[in-house]
Amino acid sequence: MAGLKAPVVITANDLLSGEVVYLSPLHTWLPTLVTSQVYQTVEQAEAVLVQVAIESEVIGPYLMEVAVLNDVPGESIVPKYYREEFRRRGPSNYFHGKQEHSGNEVVS
């Protein structure tokens, strides 16, 4: 994929729930970025992407650039671009989906 730079992870949306998911080292889809498989070359990630693109449990898998921060506990893998951080956290106008179920309340 033109223009991508490693490290990258593979992300998609869960076919049934629509939630953002990330491919883990065990080739399962998990909702947390910190548990995702980080690929050090785009070529390696592209080969895996071809395989997971034919699976029926996710929709729209693609490669996402990340930064690996070894000095930040709990947030060692972070999206490189704001678009992906926004997608990871969910809508910002009020709580939906995973935000709603996390115990946070909207303050008006």
mmCIF file of the C-alpha atoms, coordinates in Angstrom:
data_MODEL
# 
_entry.id   MODEL 
# 
loop_
_atom_site.group_PDB 
_atom_site.id 
_atom_site.type_symbol 
_atom_site.label_atom_id 
_atom_site.label_alt_id 
_atom_site.label_comp_id 
_atom_site.label_asym_id 
_atom_site.label_entity_id 
_atom_site.label_seq_id 
_atom_site.pdbx_PDB_ins_code 
_atom_site.Cartn_x 
_atom_site.Cartn_y 
_atom_site.Cartn_z 
_atom_site.occupancy 
_atom_site.B_iso_or_equiv 
_atom_site.pdbx_formal_charge 
_atom_site.auth_seq_id 
_atom_site.auth_comp_id 
_atom_site.auth_asym_id 
_atom_site.auth_atom_id 
_atom_site.pdbx_PDB_model_num 
ATOM 1   C CA . MET A 1 1   ? 0.000   0.000   0.000  1.00 0.00 ? 1   MET A CA 1 
ATOM 2   C CA . ALA A 1 2   ? 1.496   3.241   -1.126 1.00 0.00 ? 2   ALA A CA 1 
ATOM 3   C CA . GLY A 1 3   ? 2.574   5.737   1.478  1.00 0.00 ? 3   GLY A CA 1 
ATOM 4   C CA . LEU A 1 4   ? 2.215   3.560   4.566  1.00 0.00 ? 4   LEU A CA 1 
ATOM 5   C CA . LYS A 1 5   ? 5.118   3.314   6.967  1.00 0.00 ? 5   LYS A CA 1 
ATOM 6   C CA . ALA A 1 6   ? 5.684   0.627   9.575  1.00 0.00 ? 6   ALA A CA 1 
ATOM 7   C CA . PRO A 1 7   ? 4.878   -0.113  12.293 1.00 0.00 ? 7   PRO A CA 1 
ATOM 8   C CA . VAL A 1 8   ? 1.289   -0.991  11.369 1.00 0.00 ? 8   VAL A CA 1 
ATOM 9   C CA . VAL A 1 9   ? -1.613  -3.017  12.741 1.00 0.00 ? 9   VAL A CA 1 
ATOM 10  C CA . ILE A 1 10  ? -4.618  -4.508  10.986 1.00 0.00 ? 10  ILE A CA 1 
ATOM 11  C CA . THR A 1 11  ? -7.974  -3.022  11.930 1.00 0.00 ? 11  THR A CA 1 
ATOM 12  C CA . ALA A 1 12  ? -11.550 -3.584  10.783 1.00 0.00 ? 12  ALA A CA 1 
ATOM 13  C CA . ASN A 1 13  ? -15.126 -3.389  12.016 1.00 0.00 ? 13  ASN A CA 1 
ATOM 14  C CA . ASP A 1 14  ? -16.887 -6.355  13.572 1.00 0.00 ? 14  ASP A CA 1 
ATOM 15  C CA . LEU A 1 15  ? -19.537 -7.547  11.134 1.00 0.00 ? 15  LEU A CA 1 
ATOM 16  C CA . LEU A 1 16  ? -22.263 -8.035  13.752 1.00 0.00 ? 16  LEU A CA 1 
ATOM 17  C CA . SER A 1 17  ? -21.668 -5.217  16.247 1.00 0.00 ? 17  SER A CA 1 
ATOM 18  C CA . GLY A 1 18  ? -19.930 -2.657  14.030 1.00 0.00 ? 18  GLY A CA 1 
ATOM 19  C CA . GLU A 1 19  ? -17.328 -2.072  16.737 1.00 0.00 ? 19  GLU A CA 1 
ATOM 20  C CA . VAL A 1 20  ? -13.723 -1.317  15.847 1.00 0.00 ? 20  VAL A CA 1 
ATOM 21  C CA . VAL A 1 21  ? -11.514 -4.398  16.219 1.00 0.00 ? 21  VAL A CA 1 
ATOM 22  C CA . TYR A 1 22  ? -7.803  -5.132  15.835 1.00 0.00 ? 22  TYR A CA 1 
ATOM 23  C CA . LEU A 1 23  ? -6.083  -8.342  14.772 1.00 0.00 ? 23  LEU A CA 1 
ATOM 24  C CA . SER A 1 24  ? -4.236  -9.986  17.662 1.00 0.00 ? 24  SER A CA 1 
ATOM 25  C CA . PRO A 1 25  ? -1.046  -12.083 17.491 1.00 0.00 ? 25  PRO A CA 1 
ATOM 26  C CA . LEU A 1 26  ? -3.311  -15.176 17.672 1.00 0.00 ? 26  LEU A CA 1 
ATOM 27  C CA . HIS A 1 27  ? -5.239  -13.966 14.593 1.00 0.00 ? 27  HIS A CA 1 
ATOM 28  C CA . THR A 1 28  ? -8.380  -13.232 16.582 1.00 0.00 ? 28  THR A CA 1 
ATOM 29  C CA . TRP A 1 29  ? -10.211 -9.913  16.485 1.00 0.00 ? 29  TRP A CA 1 
ATOM 30  C CA . LEU A 1 30  ? -10.131 -7.940  19.734 1.00 0.00 ? 30  LEU A CA 1 
ATOM 31  C CA . PRO A 1 31  ? -11.554 -4.505  20.615 1.00 0.00 ? 31  PRO A CA 1 
ATOM 32  C CA . THR A 1 32  ? -8.372  -3.194  22.242 1.00 0.00 ? 32  THR A CA 1 
ATOM 33  C CA . LEU A 1 33  ? -5.494  -1.692  20.305 1.00 0.00 ? 33  LEU A CA 1 
ATOM 34  C CA . VAL A 1 34  ? -2.941  -2.526  23.003 1.00 0.00 ? 34  VAL A CA 1 
ATOM 35  C CA . THR A 1 35  ? -3.500  -6.271  22.345 1.00 0.00 ? 35  THR A CA 1 
ATOM 36  C CA . SER A 1 36  ? -3.033  -6.017  18.572 1.00 0.00 ? 36  SER A CA 1 
ATOM 37  C CA . GLN A 1 37  ? -0.273  -7.574  16.493 1.00 0.00 ? 37  GLN A CA 1 
ATOM 38  C CA . VAL A 1 38  ? 2.233   -4.913  15.454 1.00 0.00 ? 38  VAL A CA 1 
ATOM 39  C CA . TYR A 1 39  ? 3.900   -5.559  12.093 1.00 0.00 ? 39  TYR A CA 1 
ATOM 40  C CA . GLN A 1 40  ? 7.373   -4.123  11.565 1.00 0.00 ? 40  GLN A CA 1 
ATOM 41  C CA . THR A 1 41  ? 7.106   -4.234  7.772  1.00 0.00 ? 41  THR A CA 1 
ATOM 42  C CA . VAL A 1 42  ? 4.210   -3.189  5.560  1.00 0.00 ? 42  VAL A CA 1 
ATOM 43  C CA . GLU A 1 43  ? 4.870   -6.154  3.264  1.00 0.00 ? 43  GLU A CA 1 
ATOM 44  C CA . GLN A 1 44  ? 4.387   -8.655  6.091  1.00 0.00 ? 44  GLN A CA 1 
ATOM 45  C CA . ALA A 1 45  ? 1.170   -6.942  7.175  1.00 0.00 ? 45  ALA A CA 1 
ATOM 46  C CA . GLU A 1 46  ? -0.146  -6.855  3.600  1.00 0.00 ? 46  GLU A CA 1 
ATOM 47  C CA . ALA A 1 47  ? 0.304   -10.631 3.303  1.00 0.00 ? 47  ALA A CA 1 
ATOM 48  C CA . VAL A 1 48  ? -1.781  -11.167 6.446  1.00 0.00 ? 48  VAL A CA 1 
ATOM 49  C CA . LEU A 1 49  ? -4.321  -8.566  5.300  1.00 0.00 ? 49  LEU A CA 1 
ATOM 50  C CA . VAL A 1 50  ? -4.997  -10.596 2.138  1.00 0.00 ? 50  VAL A CA 1 
ATOM 51  C CA . GLN A 1 51  ? -5.787  -13.623 4.317  1.00 0.00 ? 51  GLN A CA 1 
ATOM 52  C CA . VAL A 1 52  ? -8.111  -11.843 6.756  1.00 0.00 ? 52  VAL A CA 1 
ATOM 53  C CA . ALA A 1 53  ? -9.924  -9.926  4.018  1.00 0.00 ? 53  ALA A CA 1 
ATOM 54  C CA . ILE A 1 54  ? -11.750 -13.111 3.034  1.00 0.00 ? 54  ILE A CA 1 
ATOM 55  C CA . GLU A 1 55  ? -12.997 -13.804 6.568  1.00 0.00 ? 55  GLU A CA 1 
ATOM 56  C CA . SER A 1 56  ? -16.676 -13.258 7.209  1.00 0.00 ? 56  SER A CA 1 
ATOM 57  C CA . GLU A 1 57  ? -16.496 -11.981 10.793 1.00 0.00 ? 57  GLU A CA 1 
ATOM 58  C CA . VAL A 1 58  ? -15.169 -8.498  9.952  1.00 0.00 ? 58  VAL A CA 1 
ATOM 59  C CA . ILE A 1 59  ? -15.760 -5.870  7.316  1.00 0.00 ? 59  ILE A CA 1 
ATOM 60  C CA . GLY A 1 60  ? -13.324 -3.424  5.739  1.00 0.00 ? 60  GLY A CA 1 
ATOM 61  C CA . PRO A 1 61  ? -9.969  -4.590  7.127  1.00 0.00 ? 61  PRO A CA 1 
ATOM 62  C CA . TYR A 1 62  ? -7.034  -2.278  6.425  1.00 0.00 ? 62  TYR A CA 1 
ATOM 63  C CA . LEU A 1 63  ? -3.578  -1.357  7.673  1.00 0.00 ? 63  LEU A CA 1 
ATOM 64  C CA . MET A 1 64  ? -3.246  1.397   10.254 1.00 0.00 ? 64  MET A CA 1 
ATOM 65  C CA . GLU A 1 65  ? -0.016  3.192   11.144 1.00 0.00 ? 65  GLU A CA 1 
ATOM 66  C CA . VAL A 1 66  ? 0.791   3.208   14.850 1.00 0.00 ? 66  VAL A CA 1 
ATOM 67  C CA . ALA A 1 67  ? 3.438   4.442   17.230 1.00 0.00 ? 67  ALA A CA 1 
ATOM 68  C CA . VAL A 1 68  ? 4.877   2.083   19.819 1.00 0.00 ? 68  VAL A CA 1 
ATOM 69  C CA . LEU A 1 69  ? 5.574   3.827   23.120 1.00 0.00 ? 69  LEU A CA 1 
ATOM 70  C CA . ASN A 1 70  ? 7.535   1.594   25.436 1.00 0.00 ? 70  ASN A CA 1 
ATOM 71  C CA . ASP A 1 71  ? 7.458   4.095   28.294 1.00 0.00 ? 71  ASP A CA 1 
ATOM 72  C CA . VAL A 1 72  ? 3.663   4.532   28.599 1.00 0.00 ? 72  VAL A CA 1 
ATOM 73  C CA . PRO A 1 73  ? 1.988   1.816   30.721 1.00 0.00 ? 73  PRO A CA 1 
ATOM 74  C CA . GLY A 1 74  ? -1.342  0.613   29.314 1.00 0.00 ? 74  GLY A CA 1 
ATOM 75  C CA . GLU A 1 75  ? -1.044  2.699   26.148 1.00 0.00 ? 75  GLU A CA 1 
ATOM 76  C CA . SER A 1 76  ? 1.999   1.174   24.526 1.00 0.00 ? 76  SER A CA 1 
ATOM 77  C CA . ILE A 1 77  ? 0.417   1.177   21.040 1.00 0.00 ? 77  ILE A CA 1 
ATOM 78  C CA . VAL A 1 78  ? -1.269  4.369   19.864 1.00 0.00 ? 78  VAL A CA 1 
ATOM 79  C CA . PRO A 1 79  ? -2.689  5.458   16.510 1.00 0.00 ? 79  PRO A CA 1 
ATOM 80  C CA . LYS A 1 80  ? -0.383  7.687   14.507 1.00 0.00 ? 80  LYS A CA 1 
ATOM 81  C CA . TYR A 1 81  ? -3.226  9.825   13.175 1.00 0.00 ? 81  TYR A CA 1 
ATOM 82  C CA . TYR A 1 82  ? -6.127  11.546  14.915 1.00 0.00 ? 82  TYR A CA 1 
ATOM 83  C CA . ARG A 1 83  ? -8.680  9.930   12.579 1.00 0.00 ? 83  ARG A CA 1 
ATOM 84  C CA . GLU A 1 84  ? -7.812  6.509   13.990 1.00 0.00 ? 84  GLU A CA 1 
ATOM 85  C CA . GLU A 1 85  ? -7.863  7.751   17.589 1.00 0.00 ? 85  GLU A CA 1 
ATOM 86  C CA . PHE A 1 86  ? -11.324 9.214   16.969 1.00 0.00 ? 86  PHE A CA 1 
ATOM 87  C CA . ARG A 1 87  ? -12.463 5.937   15.413 1.00 0.00 ? 87  ARG A CA 1 
ATOM 88  C CA . ARG A 1 88  ? -11.039 3.989   18.381 1.00 0.00 ? 88  ARG A CA 1 
ATOM 89  C CA . ARG A 1 89  ? -12.810 6.136   20.983 1.00 0.00 ? 89  ARG A CA 1 
ATOM 90  C CA . GLY A 1 90  ? -16.120 6.478   19.157 1.00 0.00 ? 90  GLY A CA 1 
ATOM 91  C CA . PRO A 1 91  ? -18.477 9.415   18.531 1.00 0.00 ? 91  PRO A CA 1 
ATOM 92  C CA . SER A 1 92  ? -17.852 12.581  20.509 1.00 0.00 ? 92  SER A CA 1 
ATOM 93  C CA . ASN A 1 93  ? -21.245 14.301  20.683 1.00 0.00 ? 93  ASN A CA 1 
ATOM 94  C CA . TYR A 1 94  ? -22.571 12.030  23.442 1.00 0.00 ? 94  TYR A CA 1 
ATOM 95  C CA . PHE A 1 95  ? -21.932 8.499   24.634 1.00 0.00 ? 95  PHE A CA 1 
ATOM 96  C CA . HIS A 1 96  ? -22.710 5.675   22.199 1.00 0.00 ? 96  HIS A CA 1 
ATOM 97  C CA . GLY A 1 97  ? -21.924 1.962   22.273 1.00 0.00 ? 97  GLY A CA 1 
ATOM 98  C CA . LYS A 1 98  ? -18.778 1.230   24.260 1.00 0.00 ? 98  LYS A CA 1 
ATOM 99  C CA . GLN A 1 99  ? -18.714 4.737   25.745 1.00 0.00 ? 99  GLN A CA 1 
ATOM 100 C CA . GLU A 1 100 ? -22.241 4.329   27.076 1.00 0.00 ? 100 GLU A CA 1 
ATOM 101 C CA . HIS A 1 101 ? -21.406 1.006   28.720 1.00 0.00 ? 101 HIS A CA 1 
ATOM 102 C CA . SER A 1 102 ? -18.231 2.223   30.425 1.00 0.00 ? 102 SER A CA 1 
ATOM 103 C CA . GLY A 1 103 ? -20.099 3.904   33.273 1.00 0.00 ? 103 GLY A CA 1 
ATOM 104 C CA . ASN A 1 104 ? -19.512 7.444   32.037 1.00 0.00 ? 104 ASN A CA 1 
ATOM 105 C CA . GLU A 1 105 ? -22.404 9.847   32.242 1.00 0.00 ? 105 GLU A CA 1 
ATOM 106 C CA . VAL A 1 106 ? -23.184 12.789  30.018 1.00 0.00 ? 106 VAL A CA 1 
ATOM 107 C CA . VAL A 1 107 ? -23.129 16.078  31.891 1.00 0.00 ? 107 VAL A CA 1 
ATOM 108 C CA . SER A 1 108 ? -25.509 18.660  30.439 1.00 0.00 ? 108 SER A CA 1 
# 
